Amino acid sequence: MIQIRNVPPDLHALLTDRAKASGMNLSDFLKKQLERMAAVPTNAEIFAQVEADAKAGLLPEISREEIVAGIREDRDSR
């Protein structure tokens, strides 16, 4: 159970309106929004996963020069 205190009336009204427009009650609407938010990893989680993948040898070896060349190629194609 999550309880949020001191929600300003204007914010509460806005969220209630959005919930109604989505055909949901406020509780279900907020739950869905929280699920969406939780599904997006934080930068720290992304960096930790990349580090773990690198240590496990799961990432391809690529040189700085290859990275720069790829960026230049992409820019030149625009």
N, C-alpha and C positions, 0 to 999 in steps of 0.2 A: 504494500500500500504506500502511495506517495501522497503527501498533502503539501500544498503550496499556500503559504500564508501571505497576506498583504498584497494580493494581486490588485492593481489599480482598476477601478470600475470600467474605465474606457478600454483597457486591455481585455478584461473579462468579456465585455460586450462584443468586442471585435472577434475574439476567439469563439464566442457563442454563435455569432453570425456566420463565421466560416464553417463551423460544425454543421449548422442547419443547412447551409448551402451545399454541403457535401452529403447531406442526408444522414447525418450522424448526430448522436448526442455528444455533449461536450467531453465527457469522460472517454468515449471511444475515439473521438477525434484527437484528443491529446495523447492517448496511448499510441495511436498510429504515428503521430508526429514524433514521439519519443523513439519509436521503433526505427523510423527513418534516420533520426539523428544518431542513434546508437549503431546503425549499420555502416556509417561512414567512419573509417579509422582515423584516429588523430595522426598528426605528423609524427609524433613520438612513436606510435605503434608502427607506422610505415617504415620509419628509419630502423626500428628494432628488427622488423621482419627482413629488411634488406641486409642488415648486418648478419643476421642469423643465416640467411641464404648464402651470403658470401663466405661465411666461415664453413658452411657445409659444402662448398664448392658447387652450388647450384646456379651461380651466375656466370655468364660467358665472360671470357677474358677479352677486354677491349681497351685499346690504348687511348690516351688523351688525344693523340693525333686523329684517330678514327672518329672520335666524338666530335672534334672540331670540324673535320671534313664533312660529317653527316649534317651538322648544323648549317654549314655554308651551303651545302647542296640543297638543303631544304629552303633556305632563304633565297637562293638563286632561282629556284623553281617557281617562286611567287611573282 
